Every structure is written in C-alpha cells, then in structure tokens.
Amino acid sequence: MWRKVRVRLGKLSPAQVITSYYLLAVTVSVLLLSIPYVHKPGVEIDFIDTVFTAVSAVSVTGLTVVDISQTYSIFGYFVIMAILQFGGLGIMALGTFFWMLFGRKIGLRSRRLIMADHNQITLSGLVHLIREIIKIMLLIELVGALILGFHFLKYYPTWEEAFLHGLFASVSATTNAGMDIRGASLVPFAGDYFVQLINIILIILGAIGFPVLIEVKEYLFRKKTDMEEVQFRFSLFTKITTITYAGLLILGTVLILILEFQHYFKGMTWHKSFFYAFFQSASTRSAGLSTMDISEFSMPTLLVLSILMFIGASPSSVGGGIRTTTFALNILFIYHFAKGNRDIKIFNRELHQDDILKSLAITLLAIVMCFTSVVLLCISDGQHDLIAIVLEVCSAFGTTGLSMGITPDLSVFGKCILMILMFIGRIGLTSFLFIIGGKEKKANYHYPKERVITG
C-alpha cells in the first residue's frame, strides 16, 4: 500500500505534493480540535466550524467563527499554538527539522519540495535555509513571549496566566495568525503603546520574509576577517522586499491618518491616532490583530485596508496575499513600460523576464479569484454590506484575519469559499498555478509568431 502511495506521489509535481501535505495537515488539525479535552466543559462546536478553525490555523489566517477564549480549554490553546507553529513555519520546514533531528539524509526530491514550499528558485542552501528559519523563528517567539509575559504581570492575577497570554500572543503575532485568547484581540491594550510596539515588531519579523532575516543576521554577525576581505552585499530580493514592505507600512499609516482625520480620529490626541493608524497598517500585512473595531472606520479606509491585505506579506514568510515583491515587480513593470523600456533595471541588476511574467500572472489570477469570491458571497450572503464582504475576501486571501464581524454569520457555502481562499493564500498562488499544470514541460516545437493589437 505504501509503495503505491509513494509511486503516485512520485508522479505528482512538487506543488501538487505540497498541496496534498497541507490538506493532510488540515485533516490532522480537525482531528486534534475535535478531541474532548480541547474544548471547555459543556461547549459544543459544529463540525463545519471546527474545519474552518483548522483551516484558519493551518493557514495562519485568524478568521474565526467561534470565540477562541470561550470555546477552547488551556490544553486547546496549546493545540492551537502547535497548529499555528506548524502553519507558520511550513510543512517542509518542520518535516526537514525532524529529518535532521533523526539524522536522515535530505534527498533531491525533499529539496524540491522545500523549494516549492518556500518559493525558492534554486536547490542550493535549502537545508541551511530551513535550519536558520527554525532557529530564528523560535528565538523571536521566545523573546517575545518573555517580554510580553513579564509585562502582562500587571494585567493578570497570576504569573501562569500572564505568561500563557504572553506565549500565545507572541506565537500569534510572529506567525501573523491574529488569533487571541482574550476574546477582544488587542482592543484592551489600545492605550498600551508598549504592547502594541512589541506586537508590531513581531508581526514585521514574521512577515518580512525568512531570507531577509537570515541575510540581516549574517550581516550583523560577520567575522572581522570577512568584513576586511569582502564587502557584504544584500541580495536584490532583500532590497526590494524591505523597501516595498517599509513603503506599504508608511503609506498605509499615512492614508489611514488622512482618511480618518475628520472621522474616527476626530478629537483624538496625535499619538493615539498615530498608533491606531500605525498598528492597523502593520496588521494588514498578514497579522489580523486589531486595537479597535475596524467596522468604525469609513468606507475609503476599509477599501485601503482591503488593498493592503490583498498585497499581503513577503514571499517565504508566514503571510499570504500576492506578496510584496509581486506588487513591486508590477509597479516597476508599469513604470518601465510607460517609459518604453523592455528591460527593468534596479540596484545595478536586471530583472528576469520570467519573474515579471510570473508576477503579472499571479496578480491577474488573484484579482479574478477574489472578484469571483465576492460575487459568490454576495449571492449566498447578500444580507451583509458589500464592503464587509470585500474586506472578508481580501482578509481570507491575504491570510490576515481582519473582519467586520460577519464571519460567524456566514452560510456554510460562504465559509467554504473563505476556507478555499485561506488555503490558497497559505500554499501560495505560485503553487496553486502549478497544481493543475503538473510538472513543467518544455515545448519541442514552435509556431510562427504573430502580433496582436492590444490596449
């Protein structure tokens, strides 16, 4: 039996295998969230809601149809944290970790799966990448848990409760899951700028991309001999990702401040309105945590939040969406195309045409998919406002978790739509594109080329 399974898996492309693994992860998560001790005494939850919670946790989205704090026990909190860790690091990262732990050799096929799971373009250095990802993520979560745990001592009566909340908050923020065990996200800490700042840092570290963190670490901990002999050079990916991420964070903050200046922020102090705007802009990368009820924002602000969630986090991170580099490449393509340039040059490097085509294909597919989802939700759950549905769809696709509160009231069909979006958001549109196509095939013949009028 296992031999037949291995033969069938061998015929699948890496993207198809990764998708199968994530489906298996959702199945296991549903089973874990269905055992009796996971729920609080007397609490019953529908099967569809358990599946929704499992998909949301594996995809580290954070959209929930139940109140986590009122539904799950302390043991359930640890189960959810384990699932979030699994979803945040990725199936192949944790699988590789256990293979290395037991001294198993990482074969070529396993390396190809790692490459597909983390959007890498080469096979070299993948095991080192996974090792560094796990070390960095666990260190960030541990430091975050300790800082928040000690700070929460003034909010909770016992140290056990304080550090439990600190640990869950750290894992949730670093994996950009957006789930919480307070029942009100970070609304109770709307006036505590220290908690907000720590969460923003954890969100950024989780969403900016693992390769960026690894390069920064290598830059900071270089040996003196290396500094003297070779000048360290950040990769083009790190440069584009960092600038785009920072630009979106600043742009989102400024737009929210401007749009809500005479609305939600009217009469507020400058620092309070700034932290509201800054935190929500950071959260739209993929985190889903909030310090306020976002339904109180005006419609233009909600549209801005939806666009930011649609863009999402960086590649090879814990987040979803079309990704920051895809957005950056689209902007660069439009700019250079308008100037009549066929080649795109930036930071003394030239972008590959395949990457440009890939970014355009991903964006087009994402627009079609989200538009279709909005139409379907309007048909099945038309009692909700259009802006609430648009935000819900972008939140699910970007694996963010922000909502105007309509998630629990959606129909079974509506929940299924969101689960599909969350799942696709987690495995990535690149993998999704190659699920149907299977293994890459090179054409052995070509037809004569002919131009087509466009525009």
C-alpha positions in Angstrom: 0.0 0.0 0.0 2.7 2.5 1.0 4.6 1.6 -2.2 1.6 2.5 -4.3 1.3 5.8 -2.4 4.9 6.6 -3.0 4.6 5.8 -6.7 1.6 8.1 -7.0 3.3 10.8 -5.1 6.3 10.4 -7.4 4.1 11.2 -10.4 3.0 14.5 -8.8 4.7 17.8 -9.2 6.3 19.4 -6.1 3.4 21.9 -5.9 0.8 19.1 -6.0 2.7 17.2 -3.3 2.9 20.3 -1.1 -0.9 20.9 -1.5 -1.5 17.2 -0.5 0.6 17.7 2.6 -1.3 20.8 3.6 -4.6 19.0 3.1 -3.3 16.3 5.3 -2.3 19.0 7.9 -5.8 20.4 7.9 -7.2 16.9 8.4 -4.9 16.2 11.3 -5.8 19.6 12.8 -9.5 18.9 12.5 -9.0 15.6 14.4 -6.9 17.4 17.1 -9.5 20.2 17.5 -12.2 17.5 17.8 -10.9 15.7 20.9 -12.9 16.3 24.1 -10.2 17.9 26.2 -9.6 20.6 23.7 -13.0 22.3 24.4 -14.2 23.9 27.7 -16.7 21.8 29.6 -20.2 21.9 28.1 -19.0 23.6 24.9 -20.1 22.1 21.6 -19.0 23.2 18.2 -20.3 22.3 14.8 -18.1 20.2 12.5 -18.0 22.9 9.8 -16.8 25.4 12.4 -14.1 23.0 13.6 -12.9 22.6 10.0 -13.0 26.4 9.5 -10.9 26.9 12.6 -8.4 24.2 11.5 -8.0 25.8 8.0 -7.7 29.2 9.6 -5.0 27.9 12.0 -3.0 26.0 9.4 -3.1 28.9 7.0 -2.3 31.2 10.0 -5.2 33.5 8.9 -7.0 34.1 12.2 -10.5 34.4 10.9 -12.7 32.6 13.4 -16.4 31.6 13.6 -16.1 31.0 17.3 -14.7 32.9 20.3 -11.4 31.1 21.0 -11.3 32.3 24.6 -14.8 30.9 25.3 -14.6 27.7 23.3 -11.2 26.1 23.9 -9.5 25.0 27.2 -5.9 25.7 28.2 -5.0 22.4 26.5 -6.8 23.6 23.5 -4.8 26.8 23.5 -1.6 24.8 23.3 -3.0 22.6 20.5 -3.9 25.8 18.5 -0.4 27.2 19.1 1.1 24.0 17.8 -1.0 24.2 14.7 -0.1 27.9 14.2 3.6 27.0 14.6 3.1 24.2 12.0 1.3 26.5 9.6 3.7 29.5 10.1 7.0 27.6 9.6 5.6 25.5 6.8 5.2 21.7 6.4 8.5 21.1 4.7 10.4 23.3 7.3 9.2 21.2 10.2 9.5 18.0 8.3 13.1 18.8 7.4 13.8 19.7 11.0 12.7 16.3 12.2 14.6 14.6 9.4 17.8 16.4 10.5 16.9 15.6 14.2 16.9 11.9 13.5 20.0 12.1 11.2 18.1 11.4 8.0 19.6 12.5 4.7 17.7 15.2 2.8 17.3 13.8 -0.7 16.8 15.6 -4.0 13.0 15.2 -4.0 12.7 16.6 -0.5 14.8 19.6 -1.5 12.5 20.2 -4.4 9.5 20.2 -2.0 11.3 22.6 0.3 12.0 24.8 -2.8 8.3 24.8 -3.7 7.0 25.3 -0.2 9.3 28.4 0.4 9.2 29.9 -3.1 12.9 29.3 -3.7 14.4 29.3 -7.2 17.5 27.2 -6.6 18.2 23.9 -4.8 21.4 25.1 -3.2 21.5 26.0 0.5 17.9 24.8 1.2 18.8 22.7 4.3 20.8 25.7 5.7 17.7 27.9 5.0 15.4 25.6 6.9 17.8 25.3 9.9 18.1 29.1 10.1 14.4 29.7 9.7 13.5 27.4 12.6 16.3 28.9 14.9 15.3 32.5 14.1 11.5 31.9 14.5 11.8 30.1 17.8 14.2 32.7 19.2 11.9 35.5 18.1 8.8 33.8 19.7 10.7 33.0 22.9 12.0 36.6 23.4 8.5 38.0 22.5 6.8 35.6 25.0 9.2 36.6 27.8 8.8 40.3 27.2 5.0 40.2 26.9 4.8 37.7 29.8 6.6 40.0 32.2 4.6 43.0 31.0 1.3 41.2 31.4 2.1 40.5 35.1 0.4 43.9 35.8 -2.8 42.8 33.9 -3.3 39.3 35.2 -3.6 38.0 38.8 -1.1 35.1 38.4 2.2 34.6 36.7 0.9 31.5 35.0 -1.9 33.4 33.3 0.3 36.3 32.4 2.9 34.1 30.7 0.3 31.9 29.0 -1.2 35.1 27.4 2.4 36.3 26.6 3.3 33.0 24.9 0.1 32.8 22.9 0.3 36.5 21.9 4.0 36.0 20.8 3.2 32.9 18.7 0.1 34.5 17.2 1.9 37.8 16.3 5.1 36.2 14.9 3.2 33.7 12.8 0.9 36.5 11.8 -2.1 34.3 12.8 -4.1 37.1 14.5 -5.8 34.7 16.9 -6.1 35.6 20.6 -7.3 34.1 23.9 -8.6 37.4 25.3 -11.7 37.5 23.2 -11.1 41.1 22.1 -7.8 41.0 20.1 -5.6 43.9 21.3 -8.5 46.3 22.0 -7.9 46.1 25.8 -4.3 47.4 25.1 -5.4 50.3 22.8 -3.7 52.7 25.3 -0.7 50.5 26.0 1.8 51.5 23.3 4.5 49.1 24.6 2.3 46.1 23.9 1.4 47.5 20.5 5.0 48.2 19.6 6.2 44.7 20.6 3.4 43.1 18.6 4.3 45.3 15.6 7.9 44.2 15.8 6.8 40.5 16.0 4.4 41.0 13.0 7.2 42.6 10.9 9.7 39.9 11.7 7.2 37.2 10.8 6.0 38.8 7.5 9.1 40.4 6.0 10.4 37.1 4.8 12.8 34.5 6.2 15.6 35.1 3.6 15.7 38.8 4.7 16.0 37.8 8.4 18.8 35.4 7.5 20.7 37.9 5.5 20.4 40.6 8.3 21.7 38.0 10.8 24.6 37.1 8.6 25.4 40.8 8.1 25.2 41.6 11.9 27.3 38.6 13.0 30.0 38.7 10.4 33.6 37.9 11.4 36.1 40.7 11.4 38.2 38.9 8.7 35.1 38.7 6.5 34.5 42.4 6.9 38.0 43.3 5.8 38.2 40.9 2.9 34.8 41.0 1.2 32.2 43.7 1.3 28.8 42.2 2.3 26.1 42.6 -0.4 22.4 42.2 0.3 20.5 40.3 -2.4 18.1 42.0 -4.8 15.3 40.1 -3.1 16.1 41.6 0.3 16.4 45.1 -1.1 13.1 45.0 -3.0 11.3 43.3 -0.2 12.5 45.7 2.6 11.8 48.8 0.6 8.4 47.6 -0.5 7.4 46.4 3.0 8.5 49.7 4.6 6.8 51.7 1.8 3.5 49.9 2.3 3.7 50.3 6.1 4.3 54.0 5.8 1.8 54.6 3.0 -0.9 52.6 4.9 -0.3 54.6 8.1 -0.4 58.0 6.3 -3.6 57.1 4.3 -5.4 55.9 7.4 -4.5 59.1 9.3 -5.6 61.3 6.4 -8.9 59.4 5.7 -9.9 59.2 9.4 -8.6 62.7 10.4 -12.2 64.1 10.4 -13.9 60.8 11.1 -12.7 58.2 13.7 -9.7 60.2 14.8 -11.5 63.4 15.3 -10.8 64.9 18.7 -8.1 62.3 19.5 -4.5 63.1 20.6 -1.9 62.8 17.9 -0.1 59.9 19.5 -3.3 57.9 20.0 -4.5 58.4 16.4 -0.9 57.6 15.1 -0.7 54.3 17.0 -4.2 53.3 15.8 -3.2 54.0 12.2 0.3 52.5 12.5 -0.8 49.3 14.2 -3.6 48.7 11.6 -1.3 49.4 8.7 1.2 46.8 10.2 -1.6 44.3 10.9 -2.8 44.4 7.3 0.5 42.7 6.1 -1.0 39.5 7.3 -1.4 39.6 11.1 -5.1 40.4 11.6 -4.7 41.7 15.1 -6.5 45.0 15.9 -6.7 47.6 18.6 -10.2 48.8 17.7 -13.4 47.7 15.9 -12.4 48.3 12.3 -16.1 48.5 11.3 -16.0 52.0 12.8 -13.6 53.1 10.0 -15.1 54.9 7.0 -15.5 53.1 3.7 -12.4 54.6 2.0 -10.3 53.4 4.8 -11.8 49.9 4.7 -11.0 49.8 1.0 -7.4 50.8 1.7 -7.2 48.0 4.3 -8.6 45.6 1.8 -6.0 46.5 -0.8 -3.2 46.2 1.7 -4.4 42.8 2.8 -4.7 41.8 -0.9 -1.0 42.6 -1.4 -0.1 40.7 1.8 3.3 39.8 3.2 6.6 38.9 1.6 7.4 35.6 -0.1 8.9 32.9 2.0 7.3 34.3 5.1 4.3 33.4 7.3 1.9 35.6 5.3 -0.3 35.3 2.2 -1.6 37.6 -0.5 0.0 38.3 -3.9 3.2 39.2 -1.8 5.2 42.4 -1.6 7.7 41.5 -4.3 4.9 40.7 -6.8 3.4 44.1 -6.1 6.8 45.8 -6.5 7.5 44.0 -9.8 4.1 45.0 -11.2 4.8 48.7 -10.3 8.3 48.5 -11.8 6.9 46.9 -15.0 4.2 49.6 -15.4 6.8 52.3 -14.8 9.3 51.0 -17.3 6.7 50.0 -19.9 5.3 53.6 -19.8 8.9 54.8 -20.5 9.2 52.4 -23.4 11.8 50.2 -21.7 11.7 46.4 -22.3 14.3 45.6 -19.7 13.8 46.5 -16.0 17.0 47.6 -14.2 17.2 48.3 -10.4 20.1 48.4 -7.9 22.6 47.6 -10.7 20.7 44.4 -11.5 18.3 43.4 -14.3 15.1 41.6 -13.5 14.4 38.3 -15.2 11.6 38.3 -17.7 10.2 35.1 -16.2 9.8 36.8 -12.8 7.9 39.7 -14.5 5.5 37.4 -16.3 5.0 35.3 -13.1 4.2 38.4 -11.1 1.6 39.6 -13.7 0.1 36.1 -13.9 -0.2 35.9 -10.1 -1.8 39.3 -9.8 -4.3 38.6 -12.6 -5.3 35.3 -11.1 -5.7 36.8 -7.6 -7.9 39.6 -8.9 -10.1 37.1 -10.8 -10.3 34.7 -7.8 -11.1 37.5 -5.3 -13.7 39.1 -7.6 -15.4 35.7 -8.2 -15.4 35.1 -4.4 -17.0 38.5 -3.7 -19.8 37.7 -6.3 -20.4 34.3 -4.8 -20.6 35.7 -1.3 -23.0 38.4 -2.4 -25.2 35.7 -3.8 -25.1 33.4 -0.8 -24.7 36.0 2.0 -26.2 39.1 0.4 -27.6 40.4 3.7 -24.2 41.8 4.5 -22.7 45.1 3.2 -20.6 44.8 0.1 -17.6 46.5 1.8 -17.8 43.9 4.6 -17.7 41.1 2.0 -14.8 42.6 0.1 -12.8 43.0 3.3 -13.6 39.5 4.3 -12.5 38.1 1.0 -9.2 40.1 1.0 -8.6 39.1 4.6 -9.0 35.4 3.8 -6.9 35.6 0.7 -4.2 37.6 2.4 -4.4 35.1 5.4 -4.8 38.2 7.5 -7.9 37.7 9.8 -9.3 41.2 10.0 -13.1 41.2 9.8 -16.1 43.5 10.3 -17.6 40.7 12.4 -19.6 38.9 9.7 -17.6 35.6 9.7 -19.7 33.7 12.3 -22.9 34.7 10.4 -21.8 33.4 7.0 -23.6 30.4 5.4 -21.9 27.1 5.1 -21.2 27.9 1.4 -19.7 31.3 2.4 -17.5 29.6 5.0 -16.3 27.1 2.3 -15.4 30.0 0.0 -13.3 31.6 2.7 -11.6 28.3 3.5 -10.6 27.8 -0.1 -9.2 31.3 -0.2 -7.3 30.8 3.1 -5.9 27.5 1.9 -4.7 29.0 -1.5 -3.3 32.0 0.4 -1.2 29.7 2.5 0.2 27.4 -0.2 0.8 30.4 -2.4 -0.5 31.3 -5.8 2.6 30.0 -7.5 2.0 26.5 -6.2 -1.7 26.9 -7.0 -0.9 27.8 -10.6 1.1 24.6 -11.0 -1.3 22.2 -9.2 -3.4 21.7 -12.4 -0.4 22.0 -14.8 1.6 19.3 -13.1 5.3 19.1 -13.9 6.9 21.7 -16.1 7.2 20.7 -19.7 9.4 22.3 -22.4 8.0 22.6 -25.9 10.0 20.8 -28.6 8.5 22.9 -31.4 7.3 26.5 -32.0 4.7 28.1 -34.4 5.4 31.3 -36.3 4.9 34.4 -34.1 2.3 37.0 -35.0 1.5 40.3 -33.2 -2.0 41.1 -31.8 -3.5 44.5 -31.3 -4.0 45.3 -27.6 -5.0 48.3 -25.5 
